[in-house]
Amino acid sequence: MSPWNWTLDGWVLVVGVLSACSCTLLGNYLVLRRMSLMGDAISHAVLPGLAIAFLISHSREPLPMFVGAVVVGALTALLTQAISRYGNVEEGAAMGVVFSILFAIGLILIRQAADHVDLDPSCVLMGNIESIGLDAMVERVPSAAVNLMIVMALNLLFVGLFYKELKICAFDPTLATTLGINSNVMHFALMIMVAITTVANFEIVGSILVIAMLIVPAATAYLLTDRLGVMILLSLIIAAACAVLGRILVVLGPGWFSIDASTNTAALMATIAGVFLALAVFFSPRDGIISRIYRRTALSLQIVREDILGFLYRWHELDANAARAVQRQDVLLALGDSLITRWALRSLVRRSRVHVASAPSGGEHLTLSRQGITEASRLIRSHRLWEAYLEKHFNLPLDHLHMPAERVEHYIDSDMRKRLDQDLTRRGRDPHGRDIPKEANDI
């Protein structure tokens, strides 16, 4: 097991957190504006700006890098908008055209720049976060940490000052214009900040992996909440967790999980971010696959439970069948002998809505409890009120009333029943001449 060195690994951890959080802070607005590809486009398209800055300055000083990135980042946004607007090309396709061409040009220029300055093309693509620990042995505070602290502070200042404007522009640019907010200016300001953040993170996580930190934590948070403030906070927590867990796995993973000791920390950060996104896709309370399946199953189970209550109520309502108790097989025959029907019947028995008694001749007799009668009468009342409403306002034939009412009865609440009752001129009976149960109170 590799020992944890607070001087070396601690600074890698700090820089990783700053890198991930500075990216995801702006990434929230890219996700909300459905411009995730724009972040990818800028992260690749700024390469020509970097290469030109290297060729001119023959150094990797932050200032020329930032200038080159800002210029090309703004150019990317301008070209994308121009191609989409004047070339009648879908915005996603325009982004793909711009960033792929600029990225190709950037790779060519990077090769040229590498012959003149101390530049490792693989570092630009994959990052070099591992070297932060070595820099800490020479510098008290690594220059990469200082740069990212500045970028993080700028991003926080930008979001804090223009939070309302960014929020309105993200959700409704047209409304922003009517309120006097120039959505185009806010758009280009955001793109410039994304470009600055992207180039600041090149040396840390690389142009290939920066998009993961720019989009994935924000997309994960988007699946967990529908409030912007909470989304930003969650995305920052997720991004920080990716950085922390990524470094821990690099240092301790070879002894604990058989992870290769040469594994890049930035790569593990992106991988963990993907794991978090996958968990949100499956288990998000609002949009998760498992959550949706659970809600659909719960709704189906509730509908079948109510169908069983309605069946038992109607059975005992008919004089011809009142002399014979309902058996389990009668319910299964009427509603279908399926797993969900048996599950719903067991649920009603467990909730004391239905009583089960052994019959002398064998089998089981089913009867409604007091609570079961209350819920069943409420359902039947909804059904028959809706039939009466359809018959009054749509003049449907009698044989066309049952099926629509059977679908709607499960979604009619007490307020709707009261309004339906007030609308009807013939009180007390449905179009078939059957009694409409009185409104029952909960027991």
N, C-alpha and C positions, 0 to 999 in steps of 0.2 A: 504494500500500500504506500502510495506517495505521500510524504508528509506535507501538511498544509503550512505554507510560509506566508505569514501575514504581510511581510514587506513586498514579496513578489505577487502572490495570489490575491492579496487584499487589494492592490491597485488594479489588477486585471478585473477583479469583481466590481470595483467602483467605476472603472471606465466602461465595462459592459453594461452596467445599470444606466449610466448616463447616455450611452449610445442608444440603448433600447428605448428609454423613456423619451429622449429628444426626438426620435423618429416617430414613435407612436402618438405623441401629443398632436402632431400635425396630421398624422394618418387618420385620425378620427374624422376629420373634415373631408378627406379624400373618400373615405368609405361612405359617408353620408351623402356626398354629392355624386356617388356612383362613378368616381374618377380614380379607382384603384389602379387602373392601367396607366394613368398619368404619372403616378409615383414611380411605377416601373419604367415608364418612358424617360422621365427625368434622370433616374438613377443610372440608366444606360447612356442617355444622350449627352450627358455632361462630359463624357470622356473626351470628345474633341476639344472642349474648353480647357480641360486639364492638360491635354497634350500640347496645345498651343501655348499655354502658360509655361509649361516646362521648356518648350523650344525657345521661347522668348527670354525667360528669366534664368534658365539653366539651374534652377533650384526648386526645392519643394517647399518654399516658404508659404505659409498659410494665405497671405494676402493675394498673391497672383492666382493661387488655386481657387480662392473664393470668387475673385473677379471673373475668372474664366468660367466657373460653374454657374454663377449668377447670369452671365450673358447668355450662355448656351441654354440654361434652364428656361429663361424668359423667351428665348428664341423658339424652344420646343413648344411652349404653350402657344405662342403667336402663330407658328406654322400649323400646329394642330387645328387651332380655331379657324385659320384662313382656309385650310384645305377642306374642313368640314362645312364652312359657311359658303365659300365661293365655288368649291368643286363639287358640292352636293354629295359629299361622302359621309357615311355614318361616322360619328365621332370616334368610336373604338377603332374602326379601320384607319382613320386618319392618324391616331396615336401610333398604331402599329407601323404605318408607313414611315412616320417621322423618326421614331426612336430606333427602328431597325437600320435605317440608312445612316443616321448620325452615329449609332453605335459602331457600325462597320467602319465608318470614317475614323472614329475615335480609336479603334483597334489598330488601324494602319498608322495613324499618327503616333500612337503609344509606342509602336515598334520603332518608329523613327526617333522618338524622344529618348527611348531607352539606350540608344547609341551615344547620346550626348550628356545625359544626366544619370544620376544614380537612381534609377527607377526600375522596380521589379513588376512586370506586368501581372504576374500571378498574385502579387500583393494587392493590386488594384481590384482584381476580380474576387479574391478570396479573403482578403484582409490579413492583418498581422497583429491580432490582439495579444498573442502570446509574448510579443516583444515588450509590452508595457512593463512587465515585471523587471526585465533587464534594464529598461530606461530608468526605473525607480532606484536602481543601485547607483546610477550616475547623477540623476537629477532628484532633488528632494521631492518635487511634485512633477510627474511626467508631463511633458508638453501636450501630449494627446488628451490628458485629463483636463488641463487648463482650457484647451480649445473646446472640448465638449461641455465644460462648465459654462463657458461663454455662450455657446450655441443653445444650451438648455435654458439659460437665463433669457436669451433673446426670444426663444420660442414661448416661454412662460409670459414674458412681457407682451409679445404680440397677441397671444390668445387672451390674456387678461385685459388688454386695452380694447380689443375689438371682438370680445366674446359675443356681444349682442349682434353686431354686424355679421360676423362669421356664421352665427346660428341662423339668422334670417336668410342669408344668401345660400346656405346649405340646403335649407328646406324649401324656399320659394324665392328665387332670384327676381321674379316679376314683382312680388310684394315688396322686396327690398328696394327696387327702383321707385315704386310709388311712395315709399317712405323717405325718399331722398338719399338712399344709400347706393352708391355706384357699385353695382355687383361686378362689373368688369375690373375695376380697380382692386376690389377685394380678391378677385380671382387671381390676378397677376401678382398681388402681394403675397398670397398664399403660395403660388408657384415659386416665387423667389425664395421664400423661407424654406420651402421643400428642397430647392436646389442647394441652398447653403447647408442645410442639415445633411443632405445626401453626401456632399463632398467632404464635410467634416467627418463623416463616418466611413469614407472609403478605406482609409488606412486601418480602421478598426475592424469592420465586418465585411468590407469589400462591396463592390457594386452588385454582385450576384445576390448576396445575402441581405443587403440593406433593405430590399423590398419586403423581406419577411418581417423585419422589425417595424417597417413603415405601415404595413397593412394588417398582418395576421392578428396581433393583439387587439387592434381596434375592431376588426371583424368579429373576433371572439366576444368582445364586450358588447358589440351591437346585438349579438344573439341573446345576451343575458338581460338587457334592459332597454326601455324605450325613452329614457330621459338622458339628455345630452350630458349634463353634469355628472351623473352617475356613470355614464359610459366612459367619459374621459378618465375618471378616477379608477374604474375597473381596468381600463386598458393600461394605465400606468402600473398598476399592481401586477397585472399579468406580464407586462414587459419586464419589470424588475425581477419577477419570479423566474422568467426564462433565463435572464442573465445569471442569477444566483445559482439556479440548478445546473445550468450549462457548465459553469466553472467548477462546481462541486463534482460533477460527473467526470470532468477531465482530470481533476486532481485525485479523487478517491475512486473513480470508476474502475481503473485497472485492477485494483484489489477487490472491489465489491462486485462488479458486474462484468468482468472480463472485457472491458472497453479498451481499445488500443490507446496507449499513452500518447501517441502522436495525433490523436483526434483534435481537430480545430475547435476551439471554444465557440467561435461564431457559428459554426455548422451545428453544434449541439444546441445553441440558443435557438436557431431557426427550427430545428427538429422538435424541441420541446414546445415551441410556439405552435407548431402543427399539431402536436398531441393535445394541447389545450383547446385548439379549434375543433378537433375531432370530438373531444368530450362535450364541448358546447353544442356541436351539431346533433349529438345523440341525446344529451341530457338537459339542454336548455329548458327552463320551465315554460317558456312561451312558444318557442319554435323548434325545440328538439324533437328528433324523430321518435324517441321513446315516449316523450311527453305527449306528442300528438297521437301516437298509438294508444296510450293510456286514456286520453280524453275521449277518443272515438270509442274505445271499448267500454269505458264507463257510461257514455251516453247510450250506446247500444244496450248495455245491461239495464240501465234505468228504463228505457223504453219497453224492453221485454218484461221487466217487473211490473210496470204499469199495465201492460197488455194482460198479464196474468190476473192482476187485481180486477181489471175490467171484465175479464171472462168469468171469474168467480161471482162478481156482482150480478152480471146478466143471467148467469145460470140460476141463481136463487131468486131472481126477479121473475122468471118464467114459472107459472103455476104448474106447467106440465112436468117440469124437472125438479120442482121443489121437494118432492117426496124422496128423491134419491140424492144422496150426498155425492159431491164431486170426488172422483178418484184421480190419483196422479196421472194415470194413463189418459184420462179425458183431456187434461191440460196439454200433455205432450202430443196427443192426436190433433187437437185444435190449433196449437201454435207451432207444431213441428218439433219432432224429437231430436233436438240439437244440443250441443254442449252448452251453448249460452242459455238455452231455455232451462236446462237442468240446473245450471249455475244460478240463474235468476230465481228459480223456485226455492233452492236451498237458502239463498240470501233472504227471501221473504220469510221463510220459517225461522231463520236465525234472528231476524229483526222483529219477530213476534207480530208480523202482519198476517201470517197464515198459520193456523193451527193444524197439526197432523194427528190423526187418530187411527189406530188399527181397526180395520173392519172385521166383524165376526167371520165373514166369508172369505177373508183374505184381502190383501191390498191395503191401501191407505186412503182415508177420507180427508179431504181438505175443506176447511172452513175459514172464513175471514174473521180476524179478531176485531175488536172495537177500533183499533187504530187502522187496521186494514180496510174496514168499512168506510171510515172517514176519508182515507186517501182514494179508495175506489169510487165513492160517490162524487168526489171532487173531479175525478177524471171523466166520469160519465156525464156530469153536468157540463164540463167543457165541450165534450163531444156533441151533446145534443143541442147546446146553445149555438154551436157553430153550424150544425145542420140547419137549425131554424134561421140563422142569419143568411146562409146561402140560399135557402128557399125563398126568403123574403126579398132579397136584393138582386138575385141572379135568376130567379124563377127556374131553377134546375129541376129536372124530373126526380122523383123520390129515389129511384135506383142509382142516381148520380151523386147522392149526398154523403153516403157512408164513407167511401174511400178517402175523399178530401178531409173529412172531419177526423178520420182515424190517424191521418198524418199530422194534423195541426193540434190535436188534443193535448199532445205532450208538451206544447210550448205556450199554452194559454195560462196566464197567471190570474190571481184573484182580481186584480184591477181590470183586466180584459174581460173576465167573466161578468163583472159588475156592469161594464159598459155594454156588453152584448145583451145582458138582461134588460137594461134600460132601453135599448134600441128596439126590442121586440114588442109587438103589439099583442101577440097571443102568448100569454104567460102560462107557465106550468107544464106545457106539453110540446114535444118536438113535432116535426112534420109527419112522423109516422104514428102519432097519437100516443107515444109513450111518455110517462111522467119524467119531467126534468128534476133531478134531485135538488133539494135545497142546499144553499151554501153551508158547508160543514165547517165548524171551527176545529182547530188543531187540538188534539187531546194530549 
